[in-house]
Amino acid sequence: MMKRVATWAFYAIGALAIAYLALHAYAMFTGQPIVPGDPIHIFRKPDAPSYS
């Protein structure tokens, strides 16, 4: 009985891990694409002056 419960728990944890990885991959592929040469806008104010 305990072996069967452990097997189902192992399968459930594996299914949760696969679902998490699939969700992470979906978020990565549907997010903003990373373009080489594009400046990073994380800490830049929208109204900051451009010095280039």
Protein Blocks (a to p, Z undefined) as FASTA:
>chain_A
ZZmmmmmmmmmmmmmmmmmmmmmmmmmmmmccddehiacfklpcfkbccfZZ
